[in-house]
Amino acid sequence: MSALRWSIRTLDRALDGETLYRELLAAEPVAYWLDGSLTDRAPHRVSILGTTTDDVITRDVTDGDIFTELNELLAARAAEPPPELDGLFCGGYVGYFGYELKALTGGVAAHEAHTPDALWIWANRFVVIDHDRDVTYLVALDGEEWLDKAEEAASNWWMGSVDVPAIARLDLEAHLEQDRATYLAGIARVLAELEAGQTYEVNLTNRVRLPAVQDPFEFFRWQRSANPAPYAAFLRYGDLAVASSSPERFLTVDADGWAECRPIKGTAPRDLDPAQDQLAAKALAEDDKTRAENLMIVDLIRNDLGRVSVPGTVNVPQLMQVESYRTVHQLVTTVRGRLRDGVTAVDAVRACFPPGSMTGAPKIRTMEIIDSLEWSARGVYSGALGYLTVDGRADLSVVIRTAVLTADETVIGAGGAIVLDSDPVAEYDEMVLKATAAVGGQGGGE
């Protein structure tokens, strides 16, 4: 075990994450906020904010195997957390695996991203806000000094209006990387591959390329107010920022070695009229196309988890269940498996990466088809974002409904699952709706 030393101060209230970020982290060159406060469908709402004084790992596919590197780093720092942080984030790495890391998991590097393929921040100064238990932990792994600053920030309360960002007023269709005709032609080619039996389902995506925003954090404030989500997140590393309103869990690994994926296939908007809202949920649950999409991805994930799980432990405790959030109904399945002895959380990520809901099935052949149809790297989009802890746990979302912000541009990915009975025009419209969601409209899924 490593010689990590936790310094912890406990506050008997749940702090406001926005105030804390603004007062404590806004001036830091590296910062993160995994915001669990705004969902109405979570068993335990927890937010994590922090920075680092140590290392930030940025890697491209050509730099080597980031999965092996993280395994070695976490093994060197492995530790049992103090009782206060048991079951919560207790230190480790916060960041993302970008989609192009598929080159390390059976795919190829067909396109080169303009952002790092992996970004992982060593979290040695952080705050854990337990919203349900109304308690906050200020934590440092490098002494008490930062805790004084954190406690001072915690004494403030900030509230300000949220302005609509200029890019949210733009016509997103005019900024698509592949215009309507091109995307529809891509769907036609996918349908031909489906007819030929080359694949069963293809998640074809597109990019919206918008002007840069002056203040990425202000953009995230707008995004989280317009589209509260279970896996809302904001990462900043210099001129790179990631603002995510993802509703989808990619993978969690708990202290007992149980790994869980919760793919989403199927989204329907909520209705203000209760009767119509109930009908919308029922229609989603009974839609044949949506159920077919969901089932194929579930089979793929069962196979992925089965490669690293104890035989006989992979199970589906929840199959295609409607979960209702503030703005949408979604069809969600839960797949679980008990990891074999010696298999780490990072190993489980590798086995399941990239998320099957973002590729289609079968995964390897389908990724080849995707590479031939998409013009650019997906980058952070379609990857996984969250944390890996020093006690062997993990919690990662699928990077959807996300804006990647740099000094040059704002990029939003969106797409959808194409199957044999897909309506191409409806698929195009759904892709545009999902892109709109990332800048503050309503939408869901990929």
C-alpha positions in Angstrom: 0.0 0.0 0.0 1.1 3.6 -0.6 1.7 6.1 2.1 -1.1 8.5 1.2 -2.0 10.9 4.0 -5.5 12.3 4.0 -6.3 15.6 5.7 -10.1 16.0 6.0 -12.5 18.7 7.3 -16.1 17.9 7.6 -18.9 20.5 7.2 -22.4 19.7 8.3 -24.0 21.0 5.2 -24.0 20.3 1.5 -22.2 23.2 -0.2 -23.4 24.8 -3.4 -21.1 23.4 -6.2 -21.3 26.4 -8.4 -20.3 28.8 -5.6 -17.5 26.5 -4.6 -16.1 26.2 -8.1 -16.3 29.9 -8.7 -14.7 30.8 -5.3 -12.1 28.0 -5.1 -11.3 26.7 -8.5 -12.1 29.2 -11.2 -8.5 30.6 -11.2 -6.8 27.2 -11.2 -5.2 26.1 -14.5 -6.6 22.6 -13.9 -10.0 21.9 -12.4 -13.0 19.5 -12.5 -16.5 19.4 -11.3 -18.4 16.1 -11.5 -21.9 17.4 -10.7 -24.3 14.9 -9.2 -26.7 17.4 -7.7 -29.2 18.0 -10.4 -30.6 14.5 -11.2 -33.9 13.3 -9.9 -33.1 9.6 -10.6 -30.0 8.6 -8.5 -29.7 6.4 -5.5 -27.1 8.7 -3.9 -26.4 12.2 -5.2 -22.7 13.1 -4.8 -20.6 15.9 -6.4 -16.8 16.1 -6.6 -14.8 19.2 -7.3 -11.1 19.7 -7.2 -7.7 20.5 -8.7 -4.2 19.1 -8.5 -0.7 20.2 -7.5 0.9 17.1 -8.9 0.5 15.4 -12.3 -1.9 15.7 -15.2 -1.6 12.9 -17.7 -2.3 13.7 -21.4 -1.8 11.0 -23.9 -2.5 10.2 -27.5 -2.8 6.7 -28.9 0.7 7.0 -30.3 2.1 7.6 -26.8 1.6 4.0 -25.6 -1.0 2.2 -23.6 -2.7 4.6 -21.2 -4.7 1.7 -19.6 -1.5 -0.1 -18.6 0.0 3.2 -17.4 -3.0 4.0 -15.2 -3.1 0.5 -13.8 0.6 0.9 -12.7 0.0 4.4 -11.2 -3.0 3.3 -9.3 -1.3 0.2 -8.0 1.6 2.3 -6.7 -0.8 4.6 -4.9 -3.3 2.0 -3.8 -4.7 2.7 -0.3 -7.7 2.1 2.0 -9.7 5.3 2.4 -10.5 6.9 5.7 -13.9 6.0 7.2 -15.4 9.4 6.2 -14.8 8.7 2.5 -15.8 5.0 2.5 -17.9 4.5 -0.6 -17.3 8.0 -1.8 -14.5 9.5 -4.0 -11.4 9.2 -1.9 -8.7 10.3 -4.2 -7.4 9.0 -7.5 -7.7 10.2 -11.1 -10.4 12.3 -12.7 -10.6 12.6 -16.5 -11.6 11.0 -19.7 -10.7 8.3 -22.2 -11.4 9.6 -25.8 -13.0 7.5 -28.5 -9.8 7.1 -30.6 -8.3 4.9 -27.8 -10.4 2.1 -29.5 -7.0 1.6 -31.3 -5.9 -0.1 -28.0 -9.0 -2.2 -27.7 -9.5 -3.9 -31.1 -10.1 -0.9 -33.3 -7.8 1.2 -35.4 -6.7 4.8 -35.3 -8.6 6.0 -38.5 -8.7 9.6 -37.5 -6.5 11.9 -35.3 -8.2 14.1 -32.7 -7.2 17.7 -32.1 -7.5 17.1 -28.3 -5.7 14.6 -26.2 -7.0 11.0 -26.5 -6.7 10.7 -22.7 -6.7 13.3 -20.0 -6.4 12.2 -16.3 -5.9 14.5 -13.4 -4.3 13.3 -10.1 -6.8 14.5 -7.5 -4.9 15.5 -4.4 -7.1 18.5 -3.5 -10.8 18.0 -3.7 -14.2 18.5 -2.2 -16.9 15.8 -1.9 -20.5 17.1 -1.5 -23.0 14.5 -0.3 -26.3 16.1 -1.2 -28.5 13.5 0.2 -26.8 13.3 3.6 -26.2 17.1 3.7 -22.5 16.9 4.4 -19.3 18.1 2.7 -15.8 16.9 3.0 -12.8 19.1 2.2 -9.9 16.8 1.4 -6.2 17.2 0.7 -3.5 14.7 0.3 -0.6 17.2 0.6 -1.2 18.9 3.9 -3.7 21.2 5.6 -2.9 24.6 3.9 -5.3 24.1 1.0 -8.1 23.2 3.4 -8.0 26.7 4.9 -8.6 28.2 1.5 -11.3 25.7 0.8 -13.1 26.4 4.1 -12.9 30.1 3.4 -14.5 29.6 0.0 -17.2 27.4 1.6 -18.3 30.3 3.7 -19.4 32.3 0.7 -22.6 32.0 -1.3 -22.8 33.2 -4.9 -25.9 33.4 -7.0 -26.1 35.0 -10.5 -28.2 34.9 -13.6 -27.4 32.5 -16.4 -27.1 34.1 -19.8 -27.9 32.2 -23.0 -24.6 31.7 -24.8 -24.3 33.1 -28.4 -23.7 29.6 -29.9 -27.0 28.4 -28.5 -28.8 30.9 -30.8 -27.1 29.6 -33.9 -28.6 27.4 -36.6 -26.8 24.2 -35.7 -27.6 22.6 -39.0 -25.6 25.3 -40.8 -22.6 24.2 -38.8 -22.7 20.5 -39.3 -19.5 18.8 -40.5 -21.6 16.6 -42.7 -24.7 18.4 -44.1 -28.1 16.8 -44.4 -27.5 15.2 -47.8 -24.1 13.8 -46.8 -25.5 12.3 -43.5 -28.4 10.8 -45.3 -26.1 9.2 -47.8 -24.1 7.8 -44.9 -27.3 6.2 -43.5 -28.0 4.7 -46.9 -24.6 3.1 -46.9 -25.2 1.8 -43.4 -28.5 0.3 -44.5 -26.6 -1.5 -47.3 -24.2 -2.9 -44.8 -27.1 -4.1 -42.7 -28.8 -5.7 -45.7 -25.5 -7.5 -46.5 -25.3 -8.9 -43.0 -22.0 -7.0 -42.2 -23.5 -5.6 -39.0 -26.7 -5.5 -37.0 -26.6 -1.9 -35.7 -24.4 1.1 -36.5 -24.1 4.3 -34.4 -23.4 6.9 -37.1 -22.4 10.3 -35.7 -21.7 13.8 -36.9 -20.0 16.8 -35.6 -21.2 20.4 -35.1 -18.4 22.9 -35.3 -19.2 26.2 -33.7 -17.2 29.3 -32.8 -15.2 29.3 -29.6 -16.9 30.6 -26.4 -15.2 33.3 -24.3 -15.9 31.6 -20.9 -16.3 27.8 -21.0 -17.5 27.8 -17.4 -20.3 30.2 -18.1 -21.3 27.9 -21.0 -21.4 25.0 -18.6 -23.6 27.0 -16.2 -26.1 27.5 -19.0 -25.9 23.9 -20.1 -26.5 22.5 -16.6 -29.4 24.9 -16.0 -31.1 24.0 -19.3 -30.4 20.3 -19.2 -29.8 18.9 -15.7 -28.3 15.4 -16.0 -27.1 12.6 -13.7 -23.6 12.8 -15.1 -23.1 16.5 -15.6 -19.4 17.3 -15.6 -17.0 20.1 -16.3 -13.3 19.6 -16.8 -10.7 22.3 -17.6 -7.1 21.9 -18.5 -5.6 25.1 -19.8 -7.4 26.1 -23.0 -9.3 22.8 -23.2 -12.6 22.4 -21.4 -15.3 19.7 -21.5 -18.9 20.5 -20.6 -21.1 17.5 -20.4 -24.7 16.9 -19.6 -24.6 13.1 -20.1 -27.5 11.0 -18.8 -25.7 7.6 -19.4 -23.5 5.5 -17.2 -20.8 3.7 -19.0 -19.2 1.7 -16.2 -19.0 1.6 -12.4 -16.9 -0.8 -10.3 -17.7 -1.0 -6.6 -15.5 -2.0 -3.7 -16.6 -5.7 -4.0 -15.6 -5.9 -7.6 -19.0 -5.7 -9.2 -18.9 -4.0 -12.5 -22.1 -2.4 -13.9 -23.0 -0.8 -17.3 -26.3 1.0 -17.9 -26.7 1.6 -21.7 -29.5 3.9 -22.9 -31.2 3.2 -26.2 -34.4 5.1 -26.6 -35.5 8.5 -25.6 -38.8 10.3 -25.6 -39.6 13.9 -24.4 -41.7 14.5 -21.3 -45.1 16.0 -21.7 -46.6 18.5 -19.3 -49.9 16.7 -19.4 -49.7 13.7 -17.0 -51.9 11.5 -19.2 -49.9 12.3 -22.4 -46.6 11.9 -20.5 -47.7 8.4 -19.4 -48.6 7.5 -22.9 -45.2 8.7 -24.2 -43.4 6.5 -21.7 -45.6 3.5 -22.6 -45.0 4.0 -26.3 -41.2 4.2 -25.7 -41.3 0.9 -23.8 -43.3 -0.8 -26.5 -41.5 0.5 -29.6 -40.1 -2.4 -31.6 -37.2 -0.5 -33.2 -36.1 0.9 -29.8 -36.3 -2.5 -28.1 -34.3 -4.1 -30.9 -31.6 -1.4 -30.6 -31.4 -1.9 -26.9 -31.3 -5.7 -27.0 -28.4 -5.8 -29.4 -26.3 -3.4 -27.3 -27.2 -5.4 -24.2 -25.8 -8.6 -25.8 -22.7 -6.8 -26.8 -22.1 -5.5 -23.3 -22.8 -8.9 -21.8 -20.0 -10.2 -24.0 -17.6 -7.4 -23.1 -18.2 -7.8 -19.3 -18.0 -11.6 -19.7 -14.4 -11.4 -20.8 -13.3 -10.0 -17.4 -16.0 -11.4 -15.1 -16.3 -14.6 -13.0 -18.2 -17.2 -15.2 -21.9 -17.2 -14.5 -22.0 -13.8 -12.7 -22.9 -11.7 -15.7 -26.6 -10.9 -15.4 -29.3 -8.3 -16.5 -31.2 -7.2 -13.4 -33.0 -4.5 -15.3 -34.0 -5.0 -19.0 -35.3 -2.1 -21.0 -37.0 -0.2 -18.2 -38.3 3.3 -18.7 -36.6 5.8 -16.4 -38.1 9.3 -16.3 -35.9 12.4 -15.8 -36.9 16.0 -15.7 -37.0 16.5 -19.5 -37.1 13.0 -21.0 -38.1 9.3 -20.6 -35.3 6.9 -21.4 -35.2 3.1 -22.0 -32.4 1.8 -19.8 -30.9 -1.6 -19.2 -28.5 -2.7 -16.4 -25.8 -5.3 -17.0 -23.7 -6.5 -14.1 -20.8 -8.9 -13.6 -18.4 -9.8 -10.8 -14.8 -9.1 -11.9 -12.4 -12.0 -11.7 -9.6 -11.9 -9.1 -6.8 -9.7 -10.3 -8.9 -7.8 -12.7 -8.9 -4.0 -12.0 -11.4 -1.3 -12.7 -9.1 -0.1 -15.5 -9.0 -3.6 -17.0 -12.8 -3.6 -17.0 -12.8 -0.3 -18.8 -10.5 -1.7 -21.4 -12.7 -4.7 -22.0 -15.8 -2.6 -22.5 -14.2 0.3 -24.4 -15.5 2.1 -26.4 -19.0 2.1 -25.0 -21.1 -0.3 -27.1 -24.0 2.1 -27.2 -21.7 4.4 -29.2 -20.5 1.8 -31.7 -23.1 -0.8 -32.5 -22.8 -4.5 -32.9 -20.7 -6.5 -33.6 -18.3 -3.9 -32.2 -15.1 -4.4 -34.3 -16.7 -4.7 -37.7 -19.1 -1.9 -36.9 -16.2 0.4 -35.9 -14.6 -0.3 -39.3 -17.8 0.8 -41.0 -18.0 3.9 -38.9 -14.4 4.8 -39.7 -15.2 4.6 -43.4 -18.2 7.0 -43.1 -17.2 9.6 -40.6 -14.8 12.3 -41.7 -13.1 13.2 -38.4 -12.1 11.9 -35.0 -14.8 11.8 -32.4 -12.3 12.8 -29.8 -13.7 13.1 -26.3 -17.2 12.4 -27.6 -18.2 8.8 -27.5 -15.5 8.1 -24.9 -15.9 7.8 -21.1 -15.5 10.4 -18.4 -15.3 10.1 -14.6 -13.0 8.9 -11.9 -10.8 6.0 -10.9 -10.0 5.7 -7.2 -7.0 4.6 -5.2 -9.2 1.9 -3.5 -10.0 0.2 -6.8 -13.4 1.7 -7.7 -14.6 3.6 -10.8 -17.5 5.6 -12.0 -17.6 6.7 -15.6 -20.2 8.2 -17.9 -20.6 7.8 -21.7 -19.6 11.1 -23.2 -22.8 12.3 -25.0 -24.6 15.6 -24.9 -21.2 17.2 -24.5 -19.4 20.2 -25.8 -15.6 20.2 -26.2 -14.4 23.8 -26.0 -11.0 25.0 -27.1 -9.5 28.4 -28.0 -10.3 27.8 -31.6 -13.8 26.2 -31.7 -16.6 24.4 -29.8 -17.3 20.9 -31.1 -20.4 18.9 -30.3 -20.9 15.3 -31.4 -24.3 13.7 -32.0 -25.6 10.6 -33.7 -28.0 7.7 -33.5 -28.3 4.0 -33.9 -29.2 2.8 -37.4 -31.0 -0.5 -37.8 -32.8 -2.1 -40.7 -36.1 -0.4 -40.1 -34.6 3.0 -39.5 -36.3 6.0 -41.2 -33.3 8.0 -42.5 -35.1 11.4 -42.3 -36.2 10.6 -38.7 -32.6 9.6 -37.8 -31.2 12.8 -39.2 -33.7 14.9 -37.2 -32.9 12.9 -34.1 -29.2 13.6 -34.6 -29.9 17.4 -34.8 -32.1 17.2 -31.7 -29.3 15.6 -29.8 -26.8 18.2 -30.9 -29.2 20.8 -29.8 -29.4 19.2 -26.3 -25.7 19.8 -25.8 -26.1 23.6 -26.1 -29.1 23.8 -23.9 -32.1 22.3 -25.8 -34.0 19.2 -24.9 -32.8 15.8 -26.2 -31.2 12.6 -25.2 -29.2 9.5 -26.1 -26.1 9.7 -28.3 
